[in-house]
Amino acid sequence: MNILYVINTIGLVLDFSGFILIFTYGVPKSVKLKGRGFIMRGGASEEEKDKIKYFDKLSKIGAALIVIGFVLQVIVSSIQIRR
């Protein structure tokens, strides 16, 4: 089996995995929510804050997987073009 084929397939799997994480947990937020920006009575509970942090972490992992997968595919494509 050709190593370039394997690397390209790994890139596709990483892209798909990242897409699933972002689709499930949302797009990473560039603005941190600290209880401001929307009205809440009594503030956010610790459970809600932990949930927001967890979702944000998984969505950032998803974005990183997409970038890594894309870079792998670009590398394989550039090697194949030079052949």
C-alpha positions in Angstrom: 0.0 0.0 0.0 1.3 3.4 -0.9 2.3 5.6 2.1 0.8 8.7 0.5 -2.6 7.0 0.2 -2.4 6.1 4.0 -1.5 9.7 5.0 -4.2 11.1 2.8 -6.8 8.7 4.4 -5.6 9.8 7.8 -6.1 13.4 6.8 -9.6 12.6 5.7 -10.4 10.8 8.9 -9.1 13.7 11.0 -11.2 16.2 8.9 -14.3 14.1 9.4 -13.7 13.6 13.1 -13.2 17.4 13.6 -16.3 18.1 11.6 -18.4 15.8 13.8 -17.0 17.4 17.0 -17.7 20.9 15.7 -21.2 19.9 14.5 -21.9 18.3 17.9 -20.4 20.9 20.3 -20.5 24.1 18.2 -18.0 26.4 16.8 -15.3 27.6 19.2 -16.1 31.0 20.7 -13.6 33.8 20.3 -15.3 35.8 23.0 -15.3 34.3 26.5 -18.6 34.4 28.3 -18.3 35.4 31.9 -21.9 35.8 32.8 -22.0 39.0 30.7 -23.7 39.4 27.4 -27.0 37.9 28.4 -29.4 38.3 31.3 -29.5 35.4 33.8 -31.2 35.4 37.1 -28.8 34.2 39.8 -25.9 33.7 37.4 -24.7 30.5 35.8 -24.3 27.5 38.1 -20.9 25.8 38.4 -22.4 22.8 36.4 -23.3 25.1 33.5 -19.9 26.8 33.6 -18.2 23.4 33.5 -20.4 22.3 30.6 -19.5 25.5 28.6 -15.8 24.9 29.2 -16.2 21.2 28.1 -18.1 22.1 24.9 -15.6 24.8 24.1 -12.6 22.5 24.7 -14.1 19.8 22.4 -15.0 22.3 19.7 -11.4 23.6 19.7 -10.1 20.0 19.4 -12.4 19.6 16.4 -11.1 22.7 14.8 -7.5 21.5 15.4 -8.3 18.1 13.9 -9.7 19.8 10.8 -6.5 22.0 10.4 -4.2 19.0 10.9 -6.1 16.8 8.4 -6.1 19.6 5.9 -2.4 20.1 6.2 -1.8 16.4 5.7 -3.9 16.4 2.6 -2.0 19.5 1.2 1.3 17.8 1.9 0.3 14.6 0.0 -1.1 16.6 -2.9 2.0 18.7 -3.2 4.2 15.5 -3.2 2.0 13.9 -5.9 2.2 17.0 -8.1 6.0 17.0 -8.0 6.2 13.4 -9.1 
